């Protein structure tokens, strides 16, 4: 059975794969995460996920490599990870009281067969109206600083979210149901 490799050091993605009983190794990708200009969000996250999976697959003889990339889109603007606390405040202020989309691109590459599957998931997220004090408090916790859109729905950021439409795990960073379907297409059982 081919090993499964996660091309990410994201603790959230690692935790999600463990949650579903997947046995895997982690080999972080060193591919550029620079967003390609002019691409729509779905195409951008699929391109980045594929770039990550391919970079790891190129260095191994056999294995099923999972690459993923997540962005938040509000008012047509892609929000990646904040550069600093002030940028996190700016992002959270933009999201306050509005709906936004979270896109995660998934790429699965079979290193020995050279086959690739690419897809994405979009989830809509509604934030409640946030006070400037709530935003400042949340940013001061440090939680938003390494997350797309400056919040983590699986942590303290949960109190910012009014409702979602779509896959919760996509908002965390790895849409598990979609991943299971892609792996099934490749004949790879997720739990082993």
Backbone as CSV, one residue per row, in Angstrom:
resi,resn,N_x,N_y,N_z,CA_x,CA_y,CA_z,C_x,C_y,C_z
1,UNK,0.845,-1.181,0.000,0.000,0.000,0.000,0.892,1.247,0.000
2,UNK,0.577,2.177,-0.870,1.391,3.388,-0.984,1.195,4.282,0.239
3,UNK,2.263,4.889,0.715,2.110,5.805,1.851,1.375,7.077,1.437
4,UNK,0.650,7.636,2.383,-0.003,8.930,2.182,0.902,9.990,2.797
5,UNK,1.110,11.061,2.062,1.986,12.136,2.521,1.218,13.452,2.460
6,UNK,1.232,14.168,3.558,0.632,15.494,3.605,1.732,16.511,3.329
7,UNK,1.547,17.316,2.296,2.553,18.309,1.901,2.304,19.621,2.638
8,UNK,2.194,19.537,3.952,1.862,20.721,4.752,2.282,20.502,6.197
9,UNK,2.741,21.577,6.814,3.055,21.546,8.247,1.896,22.099,9.074
10,UNK,0.789,22.419,8.432,-0.346,23.004,9.140,-0.825,22.079,10.254
11,UNK,-0.780,22.550,11.511,-1.266,21.699,12.592,-2.750,21.373,12.448
12,UNK,-3.504,22.259,11.835,-4.930,21.999,11.646,-5.154,20.868,10.648
13,UNK,-4.410,20.875,9.557,-4.565,19.800,8.569,-4.088,18.466,9.142
14,UNK,-2.995,18.491,9.865,-2.493,17.273,10.516,-3.559,16.718,11.463
15,UNK,-4.126,17.587,12.277,-5.144,17.160,13.237,-6.373,16.584,12.542
16,UNK,-6.802,17.199,11.447,-7.984,16.709,10.732,-7.734,15.329,10.132
17,UNK,-6.578,15.116,9.544,-6.290,13.784,8.997,-6.212,12.735,10.103
18,UNK,-5.632,13.098,11.227,-5.582,12.159,12.363,-6.987,11.857,12.875
19,UNK,-7.834,12.873,12.884,-9.205,12.732,13.386,-9.966,11.639,12.649
20,UNK,-9.685,11.478,11.358,-10.417,10.474,10.584,-9.649,9.145,10.483
21,UNK,-8.597,9.008,11.272,-7.884,7.741,11.332,-6.907,7.502,10.190
22,UNK,-6.552,8.535,9.475,-5.617,8.401,8.365,-4.191,8.279,8.895
23,UNK,-3.465,7.298,8.390,-2.043,7.172,8.724,-1.262,7.810,7.596
24,UNK,-0.386,8.736,7.947,0.300,9.517,6.921,1.602,10.067,7.478
25,UNK,2.433,10.509,6.570,3.662,11.208,6.917,3.514,12.660,6.492
26,UNK,4.316,13.516,7.084,4.314,14.926,6.707,5.652,15.253,6.060
27,UNK,5.584,15.769,4.848,6.760,16.322,4.169,6.341,17.713,3.696
28,UNK,6.803,18.742,4.372,6.355,20.079,3.992,6.831,20.472,2.599
29,UNK,5.959,21.136,1.894,6.294,21.660,0.572,7.055,22.967,0.736
30,UNK,8.006,23.167,-0.144,8.733,24.436,-0.159,8.389,25.222,-1.421
31,UNK,7.268,24.868,-2.038,6.816,25.570,-3.242,6.384,26.984,-2.872
32,UNK,6.507,27.869,-3.804,6.089,29.256,-3.596,4.588,29.310,-3.326
33,UNK,4.199,30.114,-2.346,2.779,30.297,-2.052,2.279,31.632,-2.590
34,UNK,3.048,32.223,-3.467,2.659,33.482,-4.101,1.433,33.222,-4.963
35,UNK,0.375,33.996,-4.750,-0.845,33.800,-5.536,-0.627,34.255,-6.975
36,UNK,-0.996,33.410,-7.926,-0.881,33.814,-9.317,-1.831,34.984,-9.612
37,UNK,-1.337,36.031,-10.274,-2.200,37.190,-10.555,-3.280,36.857,-11.574
38,UNK,-4.433,37.473,-11.389,-5.505,37.367,-12.365,-6.353,36.116,-12.291
39,UNK,-6.034,35.205,-11.387,-6.843,33.994,-11.278,-8.004,34.222,-10.316
40,UNK,-9.139,33.593,-10.622,-10.250,33.624,-9.673,-9.847,32.784,-8.465
41,UNK,-10.523,32.967,-7.316,-10.108,32.264,-6.092,-10.040,30.741,-6.221
42,UNK,-11.017,30.138,-6.883,-11.017,28.680,-7.020,-9.799,28.213,-7.814
43,UNK,-9.522,28.879,-8.926,-8.360,28.505,-9.745,-7.058,28.747,-8.987
44,UNK,-6.995,29.836,-8.224,-5.781,30.168,-7.471,-5.467,29.106,-6.427
45,UNK,-6.475,28.691,-5.642,-6.194,27.694,-4.596,-5.888,26.326,-5.185
46,UNK,-6.512,26.001,-6.325,-6.179,24.717,-6.959,-4.749,24.747,-7.498
47,UNK,-4.355,25.862,-8.095,-2.979,26.005,-8.602,-1.966,25.872,-7.474
48,UNK,-2.214,26.552,-6.351,-1.272,26.495,-5.234,-1.227,25.107,-4.599
49,UNK,-2.383,24.475,-4.458,-2.423,23.117,-3.895,-1.653,22.149,-4.789
50,UNK,-1.835,22.268,-6.094,-1.139,21.385,-7.030,0.364,21.648,-7.000
51,UNK,0.744,22.903,-6.939,2.163,23.264,-6.863,2.807,22.610,-5.634
52,UNK,2.112,22.664,-4.491,2.637,22.076,-3.255,2.761,20.556,-3.372
53,UNK,1.702,19.908,-3.871,1.722,18.444,-3.988,2.791,17.992,-4.980
54,UNK,2.903,18.678,-6.108,3.908,18.305,-7.114,5.331,18.465,-6.571
55,UNK,5.559,19.515,-5.789,6.925,19.747,-5.298,7.384,18.621,-4.376
56,UNK,6.468,18.085,-3.580,6.812,16.964,-2.701,6.888,15.669,-3.512
57,UNK,5.932,15.458,-4.410,5.909,14.233,-5.224,7.166,14.098,-6.077
58,UNK,7.738,15.212,-6.501,8.941,15.178,-7.347,10.149,14.609,-6.605
59,UNK,10.113,14.654,-5.280,11.255,14.206,-4.479,11.117,12.800,-3.903
60,UNK,10.024,12.106,-4.241,9.826,10.760,-3.698,9.526,9.778,-4.830
61,UNK,9.801,8.505,-4.583,9.584,7.481,-5.614,8.143,6.998,-5.640
62,UNK,7.553,6.881,-4.454,6.187,6.371,-4.386,5.457,7.047,-3.239
63,UNK,4.151,7.212,-3.408,3.330,7.806,-2.360,2.200,8.615,-2.950
64,UNK,1.196,8.822,-2.135,0.046,9.647,-2.489,0.214,10.953,-1.728
65,UNK,0.448,12.041,-2.453,0.759,13.327,-1.837,-0.474,14.230,-1.870
66,UNK,-0.816,14.761,-0.693,-1.966,15.662,-0.558,-1.445,17.086,-0.381
67,UNK,-1.861,17.963,-1.282,-1.553,19.386,-1.163,-2.845,20.155,-0.972
68,UNK,-2.788,21.223,-0.190,-3.989,22.032,0.041,-3.596,23.490,0.206
69,UNK,-4.508,24.363,-0.161,-4.307,25.791,0.048,-5.663,26.424,0.310
70,UNK,-5.711,27.322,1.295,-6.967,27.947,1.701,-6.841,29.462,1.655
71,UNK,-7.872,30.108,1.111,-7.956,31.571,1.147,-9.366,31.976,1.552
72,UNK,-9.453,33.190,2.072,-10.727,33.810,2.402,-10.963,34.905,1.372
73,UNK,-12.193,34.994,0.866,-12.528,36.012,-0.135,-13.688,36.847,0.386
74,UNK,-13.449,38.156,0.468,-14.481,39.093,0.925,-14.547,40.259,-0.054
75,UNK,-15.738,40.554,-0.514,-15.936,41.661,-1.463,-14.994,41.538,-2.653
76,UNK,-14.789,40.332,-3.137,-13.951,40.104,-4.302,-12.454,40.158,-4.047
77,UNK,-12.053,40.386,-2.799,-10.627,40.454,-2.467,-10.191,39.184,-1.746
78,UNK,-9.037,38.654,-2.161,-8.480,37.480,-1.493,-7.717,37.929,-0.257
79,UNK,-8.076,37.336,0.884,-7.398,37.620,2.148,-6.593,36.386,2.539
80,UNK,-5.288,36.506,2.497,-4.432,35.414,2.943,-4.177,35.548,4.430
81,UNK,-2.993,35.167,4.854,-2.616,35.323,6.263,-2.208,36.774,6.497
82,UNK,-2.579,37.334,7.639,-2.210,38.728,7.903,-0.698,38.888,8.066
83,UNK,-0.205,40.042,7.632,1.235,40.328,7.732,1.652,40.663,9.157
84,UNK,0.728,41.255,9.918,1.029,41.679,11.289,-0.300,41.930,12.000
85,UNK,-0.289,42.268,13.295,-1.537,42.497,14.022,-2.426,43.585,13.393
86,UNK,-1.832,44.651,12.891,-2.636,45.716,12.267,-3.374,45.192,11.039
87,UNK,-2.714,44.329,10.275,-3.349,43.738,9.098,-4.478,42.807,9.522
88,UNK,-4.296,42.080,10.630,-5.354,41.213,11.154,-6.569,42.044,11.559
89,UNK,-6.339,43.185,12.215,-7.451,44.080,12.594,-8.173,44.555,11.345
90,UNK,-7.426,44.931,10.322,-8.029,45.393,9.063,-8.920,44.307,8.454
91,UNK,-8.407,43.068,8.407,-9.170,41.962,7.820,-10.438,41.677,8.613
92,UNK,-10.315,41.597,9.929,-11.477,41.284,10.765,-12.525,42.385,10.700
93,UNK,-12.083,43.627,10.603,-13.017,44.747,10.446,-13.762,44.610,9.122
94,UNK,-13.074,44.198,8.082,-13.687,44.000,6.763,-14.721,42.872,6.799
95,UNK,-14.448,41.826,7.585,-15.346,40.667,7.653,-16.540,40.888,8.585
96,UNK,-16.420,41.818,9.512,-17.443,42.047,10.537,-18.818,42.327,9.928
97,UNK,-19.818,41.550,10.387,-21.198,41.760,9.981,-21.512,41.369,8.550
98,UNK,-20.609,40.658,7.893,-20.794,40.315,6.473,-20.594,38.824,6.229
99,UNK,-20.937,38.432,5.009,-20.683,37.064,4.552,-19.416,37.077,3.703
100,UNK,-18.629,36.025,3.826,-17.458,35.857,2.972,-17.365,34.389,2.578
101,UNK,-16.462,34.097,1.666,-16.261,32.716,1.217,-14.884,32.231,1.610
102,UNK,-14.822,30.950,1.957,-13.545,30.288,2.199,-13.381,29.241,1.097
103,UNK,-12.281,29.349,0.374,-11.956,28.403,-0.693,-10.746,27.584,-0.265
104,UNK,-10.853,26.263,-0.425,-9.687,25.404,-0.241,-9.505,24.584,-1.507
105,UNK,-8.306,24.671,-2.063,-7.946,23.829,-3.190,-7.309,22.561,-2.672
106,UNK,-7.642,21.451,-3.307,-7.071,20.142,-2.960,-6.397,19.569,-4.190
107,UNK,-5.204,19.062,-4.013,-4.519,18.350,-5.086,-3.957,17.066,-4.502
108,UNK,-4.199,15.976,-5.183,-3.669,14.686,-4.766,-2.865,14.132,-5.940
109,UNK,-1.593,13.855,-5.672,-0.683,13.388,-6.712,-0.142,12.014,-6.322
110,UNK,-0.272,11.069,-7.232,0.341,9.754,-7.046,1.745,9.863,-7.641
111,UNK,2.755,9.848,-6.786,4.135,10.108,-7.217,4.647,9.078,-8.217
112,UNK,4.289,7.800,-8.054,4.812,6.777,-8.961,4.010,6.694,-10.262
113,UNK,2.713,6.877,-10.181,1.859,6.780,-11.371,1.787,8.092,-12.150
114,UNK,2.196,9.181,-11.503,2.146,10.528,-12.107,0.716,10.957,-12.442
115,UNK,-0.247,10.469,-11.637,-1.628,10.899,-11.831,-1.941,11.992,-10.828
116,UNK,-2.844,12.884,-11.216,-3.198,14.030,-10.375,-4.707,14.223,-10.371
117,UNK,-5.219,14.578,-9.211,-6.619,14.960,-9.082,-6.633,16.321,-8.385
118,UNK,-7.409,17.237,-8.926,-7.468,18.593,-8.378,-8.929,19.001,-8.268
119,UNK,-9.272,19.641,-7.162,-10.626,20.154,-6.970,-10.576,21.252,-5.910
120,UNK,-11.727,21.824,-5.625,-11.805,22.845,-4.579,-13.162,22.766,-3.917
121,UNK,-13.245,23.401,-2.755,-14.507,23.509,-2.022,-14.659,24.964,-1.601
122,UNK,-15.895,25.451,-1.681,-16.213,26.804,-1.206,-17.248,26.704,-0.094
123,UNK,-17.012,27.418,0.985,-17.953,27.498,2.100,-18.235,28.975,2.372
124,UNK,-19.490,29.302,2.558,-19.863,30.676,2.905,-19.915,30.797,4.432
125,UNK,-19.362,31.900,4.937,-19.279,32.122,6.386,-19.836,33.513,6.701
126,UNK,-20.763,33.568,7.662,-21.326,34.840,8.117,-20.715,35.210,9.459
127,UNK,-20.138,36.395,9.530,-19.641,36.930,10.794,-20.728,37.780,11.416
128,UNK,-20.822,37.751,12.735,-21.695,38.692,13.413,-21.002,40.057,13.432
129,UNK,-21.726,41.081,13.795,-21.142,42.425,13.901,-20.180,42.436,15.087
130,UNK,-18.935,42.804,14.833,-17.915,42.796,15.881,-17.605,44.215,16.334
131,UNK,-17.381,44.387,17.635,-16.985,45.699,18.136,-15.467,45.841,17.951
132,UNK,-14.973,47.063,17.880,-13.522,47.249,17.784,-12.785,46.598,18.967
133,UNK,-13.398,46.618,20.144,-12.780,46.004,21.316,-12.666,44.486,21.158
134,UNK,-13.701,43.856,20.608,-13.652,42.405,20.384,-12.542,42.049,19.391
135,UNK,-12.436,42.846,18.342,-11.406,42.601,17.333,-10.023,42.744,17.958
136,UNK,-9.807,43.818,18.705,-8.508,44.050,19.354,-8.175,42.912,20.331
137,UNK,-9.166,42.484,21.104,-8.949,41.390,22.052,-8.544,40.115,21.311
138,UNK,-9.296,39.791,20.265,-9.023,38.560,19.520,-7.632,38.608,18.885
139,UNK,-7.281,39.711,18.275,-5.963,39.834,17.651,-4.857,39.706,18.704
140,UNK,-5.087,40.263,19.888,-4.090,40.202,20.966,-3.826,38.775,21.436
141,UNK,-4.760,37.847,21.191,-4.529,36.446,21.570,-3.471,35.793,20.690
142,UNK,-3.205,36.368,19.522,-2.245,35.802,18.582,-2.836,34.763,17.650
143,UNK,-4.037,34.284,17.944,-4.632,33.229,17.126,-4.773,33.606,15.649
144,UNK,-5.157,34.839,15.315,-5.408,35.160,13.909,-4.165,35.290,13.030
145,UNK,-2.992,35.352,13.627,-1.815,35.773,12.870,-1.284,34.762,11.858
146,UNK,-1.662,33.484,11.982,-1.172,32.505,11.001,-2.323,31.852,10.235
147,UNK,-3.436,32.581,10.121,-4.611,31.989,9.495,-5.146,32.879,8.382
148,UNK,-5.543,32.251,7.292,-6.160,32.991,6.189,-7.389,33.719,6.705
149,UNK,-7.501,35.001,6.352,-8.648,35.790,6.800,-8.555,36.233,8.240
150,UNK,-7.479,35.888,8.910,-7.200,36.329,10.290,-8.144,35.744,11.338
151,UNK,-8.655,34.528,11.100,-9.437,33.878,12.156,-9.367,32.365,12.009
152,UNK,-9.568,31.697,13.135,-9.628,30.238,13.158,-10.969,29.806,13.723
153,UNK,-11.812,29.233,12.880,-13.155,28.828,13.309,-13.087,27.718,14.354
154,UNK,-12.004,26.947,14.368,-11.871,25.823,15.299,-11.372,26.256,16.663
155,UNK,-11.027,27.529,16.822,-10.521,28.038,18.095,-11.427,29.129,18.633
156,UNK,-10.816,30.123,19.245,-11.565,31.248,19.797,-12.345,31.987,18.713
157,UNK,-11.861,31.923,17.475,-12.552,32.562,16.350,-13.966,32.054,16.142
158,UNK,-14.305,30.926,16.743,-15.665,30.388,16.632,-16.705,31.389,17.121
159,UNK,-16.351,32.226,18.078,-17.340,33.176,18.619,-17.624,34.329,17.661
160,UNK,-16.852,34.444,16.592,-17.076,35.494,15.599,-18.092,35.066,14.546
161,UNK,-18.281,33.766,14.401,-19.067,33.198,13.309,-20.522,33.016,13.717
162,UNK,-21.400,33.589,12.911,-22.841,33.468,13.152,-23.385,32.174,12.557
163,UNK,-22.974,31.879,11.305,-23.412,30.635,10.658,-22.515,30.366,9.452
164,UNK,-22.594,29.119,8.959,-21.878,28.764,7.743,-22.817,28.013,6.814
165,UNK,-22.484,28.022,5.529,-23.203,27.244,4.529,-22.139,26.472,3.752
166,UNK,-22.050,25.173,4.033,-21.050,24.352,3.373,-20.249,23.557,4.381
167,UNK,-19.084,23.114,3.950,-18.239,22.220,4.741,-17.485,22.973,5.830
168,UNK,-17.740,22.611,7.078,-17.031,23.208,8.214,-15.532,22.937,8.120
169,UNK,-15.167,21.705,7.760,-13.756,21.325,7.725,-12.995,22.107,6.656
170,UNK,-13.697,22.545,5.627,-13.093,23.411,4.624,-12.629,24.715,5.257
171,UNK,-13.417,25.261,6.160,-13.060,26.518,6.821,-11.844,26.310,7.722
172,UNK,-11.721,25.125,8.296,-10.557,24.803,9.122,-9.306,24.647,8.236
173,UNK,-9.502,24.184,6.995,-8.376,24.112,6.068,-8.221,22.827,5.282
174,UNK,-9.130,21.848,5.484,-9.030,20.598,4.736,-10.419,19.966,4.621
175,UNK,-11.069,20.129,3.472,-12.413,19.561,3.296,-12.348,18.032,3.208
176,UNK,-12.636,17.382,4.317,-12.414,15.939,4.449,-13.282,15.102,3.520
177,UNK,-14.539,15.481,3.343,-15.422,14.704,2.479,-14.923,14.716,1.040
178,UNK,-14.539,15.895,0.543,-14.007,16.011,-0.820,-12.706,15.227,-0.948
179,UNK,-11.845,15.312,0.068,-10.588,14.568,0.049,-10.844,13.067,-0.026
180,UNK,-11.803,12.575,0.749,-12.123,11.145,0.731,-12.589,10.705,-0.656
181,UNK,-13.378,11.550,-1.329,-13.837,11.213,-2.683,-12.670,11.152,-3.670
182,UNK,-11.764,12.116,-3.579,-10.603,12.128,-4.477,-9.738,10.891,-4.238
183,UNK,-9.492,10.572,-2.978,-8.686,9.390,-2.669,-9.369,8.112,-3.153
184,UNK,-10.689,8.059,-3.014,-11.429,6.890,-3.497,-11.260,6.725,-5.018
185,UNK,-11.298,7.865,-5.744,-11.078,7.821,-7.199,-9.721,7.195,-7.537
186,UNK,-8.748,7.431,-6.669,-7.397,6.887,-6.887,-7.231,5.492,-6.285
187,UNK,-8.297,4.955,-5.692,-8.237,3.619,-5.099,-7.488,3.569,-3.781
188,UNK,-7.487,4.691,-3.071,-6.750,4.789,-1.815,-7.746,4.913,-0.655
189,UNK,-7.780,3.907,0.248,-8.635,4.052,1.432,-8.015,5.066,2.399
190,UNK,-8.866,5.911,2.965,-8.348,6.965,3.841,-7.938,6.410,5.200
191,UNK,-8.741,5.560,5.782,-8.410,4.972,7.091,-7.817,3.584,6.844
192,UNK,-6.636,3.368,7.389,-6.011,2.058,7.210,-5.184,1.693,8.413
